[in-house]
Amino acid sequence: MVEVVSVPPFPESVTEAQVARWHRREGEMVKPGEPLVDLETDKVVLEVPAPKAGVLTKILKPEGTAVTSGEPLAEIEPKELPAEKETPPTAPKPEESQATPSARRMIEALGLEERTIPGSGPEGRITKRDVERFLETRKETAPPVEERPAEPSPELGIAPKLPETPPGKRLEERVPMSPIRKRIAERLLEVQRQTAPLTTFNEADMGQVLALRKRYNPLIQERFGFKLGIVSFFVKAAVEALKRFPILNARIEGEEIVYCRYYDIGIAVATERGLVVPVLRDADKRSLIEIEREIDQLALQARSGKIPLEALQGGTFTITNGGVFGSLLSTPLLNPPQSAILGLHAIQKRPVVVDDRIEIRPMMFLALTYDHRLIDGREAILFLRTVKELIEAPERIWLGV
């Protein structure tokens, strides 16, 4: 009897997907549980596995086709796999990975071989920094750029090489929008139509945070295998500010205001497919180290396209960091149904007045976009001022003052 492979159920926020890639062609054998087809949604890429062993007799939805939950994708004729030939025994592999958890996630996401990366941690363990050094070394020993064709890279600003334009012709290329790009376009219009966005700005002296990172990052890297970033400090500061101004952790539903008594913070992550916002659950119950580890893991999963859909659902407040790309000042876009979003920017040394003296300090512009239908300017300005004060004196976060 033919086995029909169908599109798996989608969460409520996902309505359709696009068939991105078939891993097998018609007539080929498939193993149970192996990836059969990739479906690209507006959030992530879903792998649909083969339900049982057999022959892929018919592909019902070719690549590029839009599909909805429950639609048939392919037909498999059940068939036993041929017996595999015995292979000579190989040297036993170590039972445990010799990499720290964060380094192992990075190695898996980048498709590297662990055995090729020298480790500098305790007992020779591979740390995240070891992986970064390995990548830097590989870049240095790679052929010159002119010997290799440049790949498209939005993050690096490298455009794909286009065919030469014939004399007197003006070349154009039409490509279909990906599901995630279409969804981003739809959400941009939804935000403008359904909210009353307004942005307030402030700036924060990052000196204390940078000093803490410089002082403790060697110890943190040795013990946990990663370094503290900037965003984790802002997560802690934002949660404390949300507790003081709960209206920014609320949303509008019909004619009611829903106050969230939990703190699920979305962290915007730029990927090759577009912007996604994984959610850090119960951020108020996590330590700075736990927040950093979770952000690192979510970002790796998002960039590799392997993040589970449930990690992208919900959220009560969002933080986006345009500073990693050099943005000095911008107005972040609301992430409905949330009512506020905090935008971080590049740290830049600037002359500022401190105790009636001009000093050079590492400063960052902060931007808070909020839905003015729900949040008044007073609450928004005081919220952002609270974040600024907590970042400039981070010990207040743990003291609760």
Residue, then its C-alpha position, 0 to 999 in steps of 0.5 A: m500500500v502506498e504511503v502518503v507523505s503530508v505537510p506537518p501541522f503548522p502553529e497558528s501563526v504559520t499559514e503556509a510554506q514553500v517546498a524548498r528542496w527535495h533530498r531524494r528524487e523519484g525512483e530513489m530509496v529512502k530510509p525511515g527518519e531521514p530528511l526527505v524534503d525541506l519546507e521553508t516557512d516565513k520563520v524557519v526551514l522545516e525538515v520532513p522525514a521519510p515515515k518508512a523505508g521504501v521507494l519515492t515513487k511520486i513527488l506531488k509538490p515540486e520545489g517552489t510550490a506553496v503548500t498548507s498544513g495537511e497537503p500531500l507532498a509525495e508517495i512512497e512505496p514501502k520496500e525493505l532496504p537491501a542489507e548493508k555490507e559489513t564494513p571493517p571495524t574502525a577505531p573507537k570514537p571518544e564517548e564524549s565530545q572534547a568541545t564545550p557546549s557552546a563550541r560544539r553548537m557552533i561546530e555543528a552549525l558551521g559543519l566543521e570537524e571537531r578533530t581538526i580544531p586545536g583546543s586551548g581549554p582545560e584538558g585540551r577542550i575546544t572553546k568557542r574562541d578556539v573555533e573562532r581562531f580556527l575560522e580566522t586561520r582558515k580565512e588567512t590561508a584561503p586563496p586570494v579573493e580574486e581567485r574565487p567568485a564572490e558569493p552573495s552576502p547581504e551581511l558583508g555587502i557582497a553582491p552576486k556576479l551578474p552576467e554582462t549587459p549587452p550593448g544597448k540593453r538594460l538587464e533586469e532579473r525577476v525572482p519570486m519573493s521567499p515566504i519570509r520576505k513576503r511575511i516581512a513585507e506584510r508585517l511592515l504594512e500591518v504595523q503601520r495600519q494597526t498601531a500608532p508607533l512613536t520612538t523616544f531616544n536616549e544614550a547610555d555610557m557603556g563604560q561600566v558594562l565594558a569594564l565588567r566584561k573585560r574583568y570577568n570574560p577570561l574567567i567566564q570563557e575558561r569556565f563556560g566556554f563563551k564570553l559575555g556579550i552586550v545584549s544579555f546586560f540589556v535583557k536584565a536591565a529591560v526586565e527590571a524596567l518592565k517590572r517598574f513599568p508593566i504597561l510596556n509588557a502589555r498588549i491590546e486585545g480588542e477593547e482590553i489590555v492584557y498585562c503579562r506577568y511573565y517576561d519572555i524577551g524576543i532577541a532579533v537575529a539577522t539570518e541569510r533568509g531574513l530577520v527572525v526573533p527567537v524568544l528567551r522564556d522567563a528571562d526574569k528567572r535566569s542569570l546573566i550567564e544563562i541568558e548569554r548561553e541561551i542567546d548564543q544557542l538561539a542565534l546559532q539555531a536561527r542562522s542554521g535554519k534549525i530553530p524549532l518553531e515554538a522558539l519563535q512563538g510569543g514574546t512580550f518585549t523585543i530587543t534588536n541590536g543594529g549596532v553589530f552592523g555599525s548602525l549609530l541610530s535608527t527607529p526599530l519597528l514594533n513586533p506585534p502584538q507586542s507594544a514596545i521594542l528596544g533598539l541598541h546601536a554601535i558603541q562609539k567614543r564621544p566627548v561628554v560632560v562628566d562632573d563638569r569635565i569633558e571626558i571621552r566615554p564609550m556611548m551608545f544611543l538607545a531607541l524605544t519604539y512604542d505603541h502610543r495607543l497603549i503607552d503614554g510618553r511619560e512611561a516610555i521615557l521613564f522606562l528608557r531612562t531606567v534602562k540607561e541608569l541600570i546599564e550605567a550602574p549594572e550593580r543596581i540590577w542585582l541590588g534591585v534599586 
